Amino acid sequence: MKKQPRTFIPCILPLFAALALSACGSDDDTVTQVTPPPPVQVQPEPARPQDARVYTVNEANLPLAALSGAPDADRWWGVLNNAGYQIEVPKNWNGMLVMYAHGYAGTGAALSVSPPAIRRHLLEQGYAWAASSYSRNYYDVRAGVEDTNALALAFRDIAGKNGRMLAAPSKTYIIGISMGGHVTAAAVDEENIATANNKIRYNGAVPMCGVLGDTELYDYFAAYQTAAMQEAGMPATSWPAQDWTTVGPQVQAKMFSSFPGGSTPTAPAVPTEQGLRLKQIVANLSGGPRPLFDYAYASPLQATVWSTFGRDGKMLGILNEDVVTTKDIVFQLDADPAMSAAEQAYNAAIYRVQATPDANRLRRDGLRWVPKTNAQIKVPVVTIHTLGDLYVPFKMEQIYKRRADALGTSSMLVQRAIRGISHCDFTIAEQAAAFDAMIKWEQQGVKPAGDDVLTPSVVADPQYGCKFTDNTRSQDDSAAVIATRGTLPQCTR
């Protein structure tokens, strides 16, 4: 007898035990329903003081007037995700967008937008630009990155709602100043690109006088304060220093015979004989011996730096735990980088501020509370920094360069020293030159020249910073910046 082919009823095995099972080949078609497990609950992040603060945008302050003599452009303003914004698109738009990140706006409740200093230059080159107020004040770089990114992503939609139908930008760049320099560097860092809620990849960046060492800026403030207390014979024994409102003026009086503030805000900061060693310590803490440091140390910016003293390490409620540490800072008493026996003893004796581990850890809901500038960069980054800046010191550039060297990303970084003595006191020409250099590099592959920021003998050369300093005055320059430049030693080569 011929065998009949055997018929098989396919059986599909369950992928998960929780799924209903039915017997293969059975006449029983009943399916047992199994309740799926509850979704995994994501532990919410703890609240910070910053989260409870309320900020507002006064929309009456948002309208943007045309810039006299600049190319004709459309201008729009409004509120996006609780942040104010301004946008300007020239009629002859080149199809590219520049995002501008503003600097620290203080601790008030009112949010404000400011256009880039090189606004005219951008319009003349055909670039559109956009700027956010950020949705929060204080030193909230996380908000700065997210809100700037969100505005970049909304650019085309905002244009359309205002009656101008635009293609998506062919290139989007980001520039920023001071805290905005931190925002700028963070926005092109791979960790932040991966963890941001509003995701965008910029094509290039120009951080100016930026906080490129992220939380290490606050380490510098703590190191300066503990050194001042040590030199005054009133060493810190805890952190924050106890009764700083009383102790601080006593320390200052021992270190300076004259200090800016009060009825004499522009008075020079003149060190006492006892305070001369502190001056050398601060030179080393802020970037090493370099031109114009003497002028910077005497400037009114000293009062701004000292106003940061006396705080804990939570960055005024941006963090819940102390992030500030001086554990690894090396205090040097002279211009010789070799450690003498006296310096070794000094470093062993001075009070060390300790951070809480993971105070600025990665978050489950997006960016770190203080986004890192790891130098994990894949696009051209051109930085500029004034040599005399003591508020966001030139040391920030050195920290960023060492990070890039360690990661092998220095090929994407160019840094330029500018001979200024205050914070972000650049001329328009210097800012425009840095922007143009980044653009030419990104668009044409021509890497621009820069400065060596790490070699002590190079940085200490009296002519250091001359190569990219441009004192040419334009109609948009600050008269104060130009006037100050005229009082400084001029370059001779």
Disulfide bonds with the S-S distance in Angstrom:
Cys11-Cys24 2.01
Cys209-Cys424 1.96
Cys466-Cys491 1.95
